[in-house]
Amino acid sequence: MEANSAFLIAALMMLANGGVLGLMHRDLPHTLRPSAVSWRIATLLHACACLMFMVREALPQGFILPLANGLVVFGFTGYWRALRQFYGVPDSPWIWLPGCAATAGVAWYAAVTPDSSARIAIISVAWMAILLCCVRHLASQQRRDRAVSRRVMTGLFIGVIGFVVLRAAYFIVTGTAPGDTETDGAAWINAVSPIVAAVIPVIGTTAFLLMCSERIRRQWERAASTDYLTGLANRRTLADVGAKRFAAALAKGQCGFGLAVIDIDHFKSINDRHGHDIGDVALKHVAAQLEAACREAELPARQGGEEFVVLFDGVDGAGAQAAGERLRLAVAARPFEAGGLALHLTVSIGVAVQQPGDSDFDCLLRRADSALYAAKAGGRNRVECAALEIGGATPNCLELEQYPH
């Protein structure tokens, strides 16, 4: 394909992709819109660069070459900026430095000291520097973002880097001069360049849209599985995870699954005296302390109102008691402060460990709830552990074991 035709096709595809991204802009969450704007602008810069390369023979080389190459480099910089915004990295003026240096270098070797080899070297170095930064940034998000679209995007950037290296090696190994113009079709690699340059603006935009879609899907999943106020797992997630862990422990013939039901002491008086807004902040405070005190395998959740549940794995009665104490002390150790108000909050906790007589997760939850009532009746700010009676008692026949504090 003749180079100018390739530039025209690439420009049209870029404009189409940029238009699709623009149409979807209003449907994106506010948190994703800045990165989408940056990506769209970068795509349009690449499209303009393709058009500039098409008409370069009709304009002064000292003007058109810095303009066209600068648009390409700043387009890649725009993609880098979009990825930084996508993952919440603060903006920095330093990301524009490679584009400014490359544009100035091309201008010098196009208008002052014409040298096509130097121009290609400068642009290649600038491309590689920016694309490597993009790859590094995407790779750093591996633990946070496991979406396939992120890996596709990383592969695209690596592929373009590989082409830049191949292009440089081609001229070095073969000794072929790049020619006076990068669009010269005498060297096949120059004819392929506009096609490769269009890979990220075209295919990359599709991958970026998929990244946005994956982010939105995860946000909806998180909204459906977490409590809107505290950010902990909600009641639905608690029931699902609890049932799965109960079944897993039962299948292994182990009784190391346990849980704690936690209730904030005298919470109604906080709402009555200080209002529900302060009560909501108090709930978030307690939730934060519980979450911070939980270990890796423990799941904190909000059951509803001022009641929380924490799931334990690999515990016996003594281990559940110790875990409950750890949670109780975590809340008691840090007073709640809001708007000049300081309150010493405490919690009462009932814990239970899976027993052979437990038929399902709800049975275990009811036993822990009964232990919670015993903790309330025993003076609050304490932990009570529920145990199934020996001798084959049903889950409703409970024996409460009180532990010293």
C-alpha positions as CSV (number, residue, x, y, z in Angstrom):
1,M,0.0,0.0,0.0
2,E,1.3,3.5,-0.9
3,A,2.3,5.4,2.2
4,N,-0.2,8.4,1.7
5,S,-3.1,5.9,1.3
6,A,-2.1,4.2,4.6
7,F,-1.9,7.6,6.3
8,L,-5.4,8.5,5.0
9,I,-6.9,5.2,6.1
10,A,-5.3,5.5,9.5
11,A,-6.5,9.0,10.0
12,L,-10.1,8.1,9.1
13,M,-10.0,5.2,11.5
14,M,-8.6,7.3,14.3
15,L,-11.2,10.0,13.8
16,A,-13.9,7.3,13.9
17,N,-12.6,5.8,17.1
18,G,-12.2,9.3,18.6
19,G,-15.8,10.0,17.7
20,V,-17.1,6.8,19.3
21,L,-15.2,7.7,22.5
22,G,-16.7,11.2,22.4
23,L,-20.2,9.8,22.0
24,M,-19.7,7.5,25.1
25,H,-18.3,10.4,27.2
26,R,-21.5,11.2,29.0
27,D,-22.1,7.6,29.8
28,L,-18.8,7.3,31.6
29,P,-18.5,7.9,35.4
30,H,-17.1,11.2,36.4
31,T,-14.0,9.5,37.7
32,L,-13.2,8.2,34.2
33,R,-14.0,11.3,32.1
34,P,-10.7,13.1,32.5
35,S,-8.8,10.1,31.2
36,A,-11.3,9.6,28.4
37,V,-10.8,13.2,27.3
38,S,-7.1,12.9,27.3
39,W,-7.2,9.7,25.3
40,R,-9.6,11.3,22.7
41,I,-7.4,14.3,22.3
42,A,-4.3,12.1,21.9
43,T,-6.1,10.1,19.2
44,L,-7.1,13.3,17.4
45,L,-3.5,14.5,17.5
46,H,-2.4,11.3,15.8
47,A,-5.1,11.7,13.1
48,C,-3.9,15.3,12.5
49,A,-0.3,14.0,12.3
50,C,-1.3,11.5,9.6
51,L,-2.9,14.3,7.6
52,M,0.2,16.5,8.0
53,F,2.4,13.6,6.6
54,M,0.1,13.3,3.6
55,V,0.7,16.9,2.5
56,R,4.3,17.3,3.7
57,E,5.6,17.5,0.1
58,A,3.6,20.6,-0.5
59,L,4.8,22.6,2.5
60,P,8.2,23.7,3.7
61,Q,10.0,20.8,5.4
62,G,11.3,23.0,8.2
63,F,7.7,23.7,9.2
64,I,5.7,20.5,8.4
65,L,8.2,17.9,9.8
66,P,8.4,19.4,13.4
67,L,4.6,19.8,13.3
68,A,3.8,16.3,12.2
69,N,6.3,14.5,14.3
70,G,5.5,16.7,17.3
71,L,1.8,15.8,17.0
72,V,2.8,12.1,17.0
73,V,5.0,12.4,20.1
74,F,2.5,14.5,22.0
75,G,-0.2,12.0,21.0
76,F,1.7,9.3,22.7
77,T,2.3,11.6,25.7
78,G,-1.5,12.1,25.8
79,Y,-2.0,8.3,26.1
80,W,0.5,8.2,28.9
81,R,-1.4,11.0,30.7
82,A,-4.7,9.2,30.1
83,L,-3.4,6.0,31.7
84,R,-2.1,8.0,34.7
85,Q,-5.5,9.7,35.1
86,F,-7.3,6.3,34.7
87,Y,-5.4,4.9,37.7
88,G,-5.5,8.1,39.7
89,V,-1.9,9.2,39.4
90,P,-1.5,13.0,39.9
91,D,-0.7,15.0,36.8
92,S,2.8,16.2,36.2
93,P,4.2,18.8,33.8
94,W,7.3,16.7,33.4
95,I,5.5,14.1,31.2
96,W,5.6,16.7,28.4
97,L,9.3,17.1,28.4
98,P,10.1,14.2,25.9
99,G,7.6,15.7,23.4
100,C,9.1,19.2,23.7
101,A,12.7,17.9,23.3
102,A,11.8,15.7,20.4
103,T,9.9,18.5,18.6
104,A,12.8,20.9,19.1
105,G,15.3,18.3,17.8
106,V,13.3,17.6,14.7
107,A,12.9,21.3,14.0
108,W,16.7,21.7,14.2
109,Y,17.5,18.8,11.9
110,A,14.8,19.8,9.5
111,A,15.3,23.6,9.2
112,V,18.8,24.4,10.5
113,T,20.9,21.3,9.7
114,P,18.8,18.9,7.6
115,D,19.5,15.3,8.6
116,S,16.8,12.7,8.2
117,S,18.8,10.0,10.1
118,A,19.1,12.3,13.1
119,R,15.4,13.1,12.9
120,I,14.4,9.4,12.9
121,A,16.8,8.7,15.8
122,I,15.3,11.5,17.9
123,I,11.7,10.5,17.2
124,S,12.5,6.8,17.8
125,V,14.1,7.6,21.2
126,A,11.2,9.8,22.2
127,W,8.7,7.1,21.2
128,M,10.5,4.4,23.1
129,A,10.8,6.6,26.2
130,I,7.1,7.4,26.4
131,L,5.9,4.0,25.4
132,L,8.2,2.4,28.0
133,C,6.7,4.7,30.6
134,C,3.2,3.5,29.6
135,V,4.2,-0.1,29.8
136,R,5.8,0.4,33.2
137,H,2.7,2.2,34.5
138,L,0.4,-0.5,33.2
139,A,2.6,-3.2,34.7
140,S,2.6,-1.5,38.1
141,Q,-1.2,-1.9,38.2
142,Q,-1.1,-5.7,37.9
143,R,-2.2,-6.4,41.4
144,R,-4.8,-3.7,41.4
145,D,-6.2,-4.4,37.9
146,R,-6.3,-7.9,36.5
147,A,-8.5,-7.0,33.5
148,V,-7.6,-8.7,30.2
149,S,-8.0,-5.3,28.5
150,R,-5.1,-3.9,30.6
151,R,-2.9,-6.8,29.4
152,V,-4.0,-6.2,25.8
153,M,-3.0,-2.5,26.1
154,T,0.3,-3.5,27.6
155,G,0.9,-5.9,24.7
156,L,0.1,-3.1,22.1
157,F,2.6,-0.8,23.6
158,I,5.3,-3.5,23.7
159,G,4.6,-4.4,20.1
160,V,5.1,-0.8,19.0
161,I,8.3,-0.6,21.0
162,G,9.4,-3.7,19.2
163,F,8.7,-2.1,15.8
164,V,10.7,1.0,16.7
165,V,13.7,-1.2,17.7
166,L,13.3,-3.2,14.5
167,R,13.1,-0.1,12.4
168,A,16.3,1.3,13.9
169,A,18.1,-2.1,13.5
170,Y,17.0,-2.3,9.9
171,F,18.8,0.9,8.9
172,I,21.9,0.0,11.0
173,V,22.3,-3.6,9.8
174,T,21.4,-3.1,6.1
175,G,23.2,0.3,5.9
176,T,20.2,1.6,4.0
177,A,19.7,5.3,4.2
178,P,16.2,6.3,5.4
179,G,16.0,8.7,2.5
180,D,15.1,12.3,2.6
181,T,11.5,11.5,3.6
182,E,10.1,9.0,6.1
183,T,7.2,8.4,3.6
184,D,9.6,7.2,1.0
185,G,8.4,3.8,-0.2
186,A,11.8,2.6,-1.4
187,A,12.3,1.0,2.0
188,W,9.4,-1.3,2.9
189,I,9.8,-0.5,6.6
190,N,8.9,3.2,5.9
191,A,5.7,2.1,4.1
192,V,4.8,0.0,7.1
193,S,5.4,2.8,9.6
194,P,2.1,4.6,9.2
195,I,0.2,1.3,9.7
196,V,2.1,0.5,12.9
197,A,1.7,4.1,14.1
198,A,-2.1,3.6,13.8
199,V,-2.2,0.5,16.0
200,I,-2.4,2.2,19.4
201,P,-4.8,5.1,18.3
202,V,-7.1,2.5,16.6
203,I,-6.8,-0.8,18.5
204,G,-5.6,0.9,21.6
205,T,-8.8,3.0,21.8
206,T,-10.9,-0.1,21.7
207,A,-8.7,-1.6,24.5
208,F,-9.2,1.7,26.4
209,L,-12.9,1.4,26.1
210,L,-12.8,-2.1,27.3
211,M,-10.7,-1.0,30.3
212,C,-13.4,1.6,31.1
213,S,-16.1,-1.1,30.7
214,E,-14.2,-3.4,33.1
215,R,-13.8,-0.6,35.6
216,I,-17.6,0.2,35.5
217,R,-18.4,-3.5,35.9
218,R,-16.2,-3.8,38.9
219,Q,-17.7,-0.7,40.4
220,W,-21.2,-2.1,40.0
221,E,-20.1,-5.4,41.5
222,R,-18.5,-3.6,44.4
223,A,-21.7,-1.5,44.9
224,A,-23.8,-4.7,44.9
225,S,-21.5,-6.5,47.4
226,T,-20.6,-3.7,49.8
227,D,-22.4,-1.6,52.3
228,Y,-23.0,1.9,51.0
229,L,-22.1,3.6,54.3
230,T,-19.1,1.8,55.7
231,G,-17.6,0.1,52.6
232,L,-17.6,-3.3,54.3
233,A,-19.2,-6.3,52.8
234,N,-23.0,-6.1,52.9
235,R,-25.5,-8.6,54.3
236,R,-25.9,-10.4,50.9
237,T,-22.1,-10.9,50.6
238,L,-21.9,-12.0,54.2
239,A,-24.5,-14.7,53.5
240,D,-22.9,-15.9,50.3
241,V,-19.3,-16.0,51.7
242,G,-20.5,-17.4,55.0
243,A,-22.4,-20.3,53.4
244,K,-19.4,-21.1,51.1
245,R,-16.9,-21.1,54.0
246,F,-19.3,-23.2,56.1
247,A,-19.8,-25.8,53.3
248,A,-16.0,-25.9,52.7
249,A,-15.2,-26.5,56.4
250,L,-18.0,-29.2,56.5
251,A,-16.7,-30.9,53.4
252,K,-13.2,-31.1,54.9
253,G,-14.5,-32.5,58.1
254,Q,-13.1,-29.6,60.0
255,C,-14.8,-27.3,62.5
256,G,-12.4,-24.3,62.3
257,F,-14.9,-21.9,60.8
258,G,-16.2,-19.3,63.2
259,L,-17.6,-15.8,63.4
260,A,-18.3,-12.8,65.7
261,V,-21.5,-10.8,65.9
262,I,-20.6,-7.3,67.0
263,D,-23.0,-4.6,68.3
264,I,-22.1,-1.0,69.2
265,D,-23.1,-0.3,72.8
266,H,-25.7,2.4,73.5
267,F,-25.8,3.3,69.9
268,K,-29.4,4.5,70.1
269,S,-28.5,7.1,72.6
270,I,-25.9,8.5,70.1
271,N,-28.6,9.0,67.5
272,D,-31.0,10.4,70.0
273,R,-28.6,12.9,71.5
274,H,-26.4,13.9,68.6
275,G,-28.5,13.1,65.5
276,H,-28.3,10.5,62.8
277,D,-25.5,12.2,60.9
278,I,-23.2,11.8,63.8
279,G,-24.5,8.3,64.2
280,D,-23.5,7.5,60.6
281,V,-20.0,8.9,61.2
282,A,-19.8,6.7,64.3
283,L,-20.8,3.6,62.3
284,K,-18.0,4.4,59.8
285,H,-15.5,4.9,62.6
286,V,-16.3,1.5,64.2
287,A,-16.3,-0.2,60.8
288,A,-12.8,1.3,60.1
289,Q,-11.5,0.0,63.4
290,L,-12.8,-3.5,62.8
291,E,-11.5,-3.6,59.3
292,A,-8.0,-2.5,60.5
293,A,-8.0,-5.1,63.2
294,C,-9.0,-8.0,60.9
295,R,-6.4,-10.3,59.6
296,E,-6.0,-11.4,56.0
297,A,-8.4,-14.3,56.1
298,E,-11.0,-12.5,58.1
299,L,-14.0,-10.9,56.5
300,P,-15.7,-7.9,58.2
301,A,-19.3,-7.1,57.1
302,R,-22.2,-4.9,58.2
303,Q,-25.2,-7.0,59.1
304,G,-27.5,-4.0,59.4
305,G,-28.0,-1.0,61.7
306,E,-25.2,-0.9,64.3
307,E,-24.5,-4.7,64.0
308,F,-21.4,-6.1,62.3
309,V,-20.1,-9.6,61.6
310,V,-16.6,-10.9,61.2
311,L,-15.9,-14.3,59.7
312,F,-12.9,-16.3,61.0
313,D,-11.1,-19.3,59.5
314,G,-9.0,-21.9,61.3
315,V,-10.1,-21.1,64.8
316,D,-11.3,-23.1,67.8
317,G,-13.2,-21.8,70.8
318,A,-10.2,-20.2,72.4
319,G,-9.0,-18.7,69.1
320,A,-12.5,-17.2,68.4
321,Q,-12.5,-15.8,71.9
322,A,-9.0,-14.2,71.3
323,A,-10.1,-12.9,67.9
324,G,-13.2,-11.3,69.5
325,E,-11.1,-9.7,72.2
326,R,-8.8,-8.3,69.5
327,L,-11.7,-6.7,67.8
328,R,-13.3,-5.4,71.0
329,L,-10.0,-3.8,72.1
330,A,-9.4,-2.2,68.7
331,V,-12.7,-0.3,68.9
332,A,-12.3,0.7,72.6
333,A,-8.7,1.9,72.1
334,R,-9.6,4.7,69.7
335,P,-12.2,7.3,70.8
336,F,-14.6,8.6,68.2
337,E,-14.2,12.3,67.4
338,A,-16.3,14.4,65.1
339,G,-16.9,18.2,65.0
340,G,-15.4,18.7,68.5
341,L,-17.4,15.8,69.9
342,A,-15.4,13.0,71.5
343,L,-17.1,9.7,72.5
344,H,-15.7,6.5,73.9
345,L,-17.4,3.8,71.9
346,T,-17.4,0.2,72.9
347,V,-18.8,-3.0,71.4
348,S,-20.3,-6.2,72.7
349,I,-19.4,-9.3,70.8
350,G,-20.8,-12.9,70.6
351,V,-18.6,-15.5,68.9
352,A,-19.3,-19.0,67.8
353,V,-17.3,-21.8,66.2
354,Q,-18.7,-24.3,63.8
355,Q,-19.8,-27.5,65.5
356,P,-20.9,-30.9,64.2
357,G,-24.5,-30.1,65.2
358,D,-24.7,-26.9,63.1
359,S,-26.8,-27.6,60.0
360,D,-25.9,-24.4,58.1
361,F,-24.4,-21.0,58.3
362,D,-27.5,-19.4,59.7
363,C,-27.4,-21.8,62.6
364,L,-23.9,-20.7,63.4
365,L,-25.0,-17.0,63.1
366,R,-27.9,-17.6,65.5
367,R,-25.6,-19.1,68.1
368,A,-23.3,-16.2,67.9
369,D,-26.2,-13.8,68.1
370,S,-27.4,-15.5,71.3
371,A,-24.0,-15.1,72.7
372,L,-24.1,-11.4,71.8
373,Y,-27.3,-11.0,73.9
374,A,-25.5,-12.6,76.8
375,A,-22.7,-10.1,76.4
376,K,-25.2,-7.3,76.5
377,A,-26.9,-8.7,79.5
378,G,-23.5,-9.3,81.2
379,G,-22.7,-5.6,81.2
380,R,-21.6,-4.8,77.6
381,N,-18.1,-4.2,76.3
382,R,-17.3,-7.9,76.6
383,V,-17.0,-11.1,74.5
384,E,-19.2,-14.1,75.0
385,C,-18.6,-17.5,73.3
386,A,-21.5,-19.8,72.4
387,A,-20.8,-23.6,72.4
388,L,-23.1,-26.5,71.4
389,E,-23.9,-28.8,74.3
390,I,-22.2,-32.1,74.4
391,G,-24.4,-35.1,73.8
392,G,-25.9,-34.3,70.5
393,A,-28.0,-31.2,71.4
394,T,-29.7,-29.4,68.6
395,P,-28.3,-26.0,67.5
396,N,-31.1,-24.3,69.4
397,C,-30.0,-25.8,72.7
398,L,-27.2,-23.4,73.7
399,E,-24.7,-23.2,76.5
400,L,-23.0,-19.9,76.9
401,E,-19.4,-20.0,78.2
402,Q,-18.4,-16.8,79.9
403,Y,-14.8,-15.8,79.7
404,P,-13.1,-13.4,82.1
405,H,-12.0,-9.9,80.8
